[in-house]
Structure formats: C-alpha cells, structure tokens
Amino acid sequence: MTQPIATPGDPTQDLHRLVACEYCDALHERTALAPGERAVCVRCGGALYRESSRAYRRLLPLVVTALILFLISNTYPIVEMDLKGVRTATTLWGAVQALHADHMTLVAMLVFGTTILFPLSEMLMMCYLLVPMARRQMPPGFERIVRGIRQTRPWGMIEVFMIGVLVTVVKLSTMAQVLPGVALWSFGALVVVLAAMLSFDPRDLWHYLEPAGADEVPPQLPGNPSP
C-alpha cells in the first residue's frame, strides 16, 4: 500500500483544508488520495488520514447488522448451566441485575455501561448520521454527534466481556455441564462487526457530505446540506 506524505500547509489558507497530526500537532494541507492510500506526517511519520470510500459504503450495513446482533445478544441467554439436573440460564441484563443484587453496584454499573449503554449509544448515533447521509442530507447536530461517538467509543468493551465469558465457561465446565447460548455466538459475531466499524474514523464522515469537485475536507462547522 502506497503512503503519500502530506506536505505542510500554508497557515494563511482556509482552515478546513488543514489537518493537524494528533501525535505532534504539525499542520498539513489535506489532499485527495487514491484508493488504498494514506497520508502520513512528515515530522513524526504518524498516520494523518486514509482514503476510506470503500469502508464508508459498507458502514451503514455494518451498523444495522451490529444493532441486530446486539438485540439478539441481550435477548437470549448467554450460557446455560446444568448442575445435577438443575438448569439455569442468564442474559447479559440478568448478569447486571445479579451483580446489583449481590451488593456489587459499582461493578454492575461498569458492566452495564461498557457492554450495553456505550456500545448501543455509538450504534444509534452512527445510524442517526448515516441514514440521512445516504440521502446526501446533513443531520441536525452533526458535529456534536461525531464528537459524542469519539468520546463514547473507548468505553465500549464488549470484546473484554466476551473474553471474560469464555474464561468463565472454561472454568465452570469442570464443575457442571455448560451449554453456550444463542447470545454467546451472537456476541462473537458482534465483536467481529464492531471491529470492522471501529476501523472507520467518524471524523471522515465530513468528507462524504461534500458534492463532487468540492474540497477534500468540509468546513469544521455544519453548513447547508449537500445538493
């Protein structure tokens, strides 16, 4: 994959054509890239941005798929345990309730936030942006929603929860018969879909509201919807 270097920009030009390196704060002028290319900082070599039109085209289907998998994962049991003829099953929400009932409220809130609240919030915000954008329309509050996605994204830890469940299943299998539930497989698929979603920087959504032939980087403040 080629890696064209973005050259330093002139400070007097329009701000919307400048991009700052998040590693060393150097300013560069953003230029168009060919498919598969990315721009790197000439000072520190850090990645500035990449051409992501292919990723954008499959982003909305990925978000819809993630929402469906998320609904399944929170509706059906994660695991079923059979101990001497007594079978018990639990869902993710049931695990949160059990933690709260055992007076581990802080842990319950942490599990609820990192596995339900923040991942669901990001998916809903992505849908809020992508559905109008599919019709080339600027959704209200575009800038605030993009910032919200970037702030909530680090708190979504479904993959950590998945690892914890797998470790627990392995340990419990020595004491009882453990049957993976539908939600466990759904969680596994959800982790893969979310990984594909996380590869797309929500800041790049600005670019896809621009009409053909416009500058590569849209203004920092929301303007009128693209025609």
Salt bridges, closest charged atoms under 4 A:
GLU29 OE2 - ARG17 NH2 3.29
GLU80 OE1 - ARG87 NH1 3.57
ASP82 OD2 - ARG87 NH2 3.67
GLU122 OE2 - ARG153 NE 3.00
GLU143 OE2 - ARG147 NH2 2.57
ASP201 OD1 - ARG150 NH1 3.41
ASP201 OD2 - ARG203 NH2 2.71
ASP204 OD1 - ARG30 NH2 3.84
ASP215 OD2 - HIS16 NE2 2.69
ASP215 OD1 - ARG17 NH1 3.26
GLU216 OE1 - ARG17 NH1 3.38
